[in-house]
Amino acid sequence: MSDIVNGLGRTTAYGAVGLVLLVLGIVLVDVLTPGKLPRQIWEERNRNAALMLSSALLGIGGIVFTSIWTTYEDFGKGLLSTAAFGLLGLVLMAVAFLVLDLVTPGKLGAIVVDPEPHPAVWVTASCNLAVAAIVAASIA
């Protein structure tokens, strides 16, 4: 019985770290794009913004999953490494977004919130997932 209680406690702690990282991902995408992201997605039904946010959330989820899956035996060290790799993933996704914005025409943030579907958003979403995959693969 104590194994179940211990497992529930660890799951709660990892879940809390994962949720915090997901919220930070939402905030990051909101900061990188003009306007209010929740309004863009839920009120204006902007598919570009939804794709951008979805890719960031899937990327962070993948990093957190991999970090937990390969976690250290020491619970505290595992929790800290999950938070650290998740934060690193967020930072690298933001840097990749800014670099992509520099090397492509137009303002990527404005394209993301444009109501018309735009192929550049798919490229940006793919970049998010690629960065997350690289971070996840580096966790060992």
Salt bridges, closest charged atoms under 4 A:
GLU44 OE2 - ARG39 NE 3.17
ASP101 OD2 - LYS107 NZ 3.04
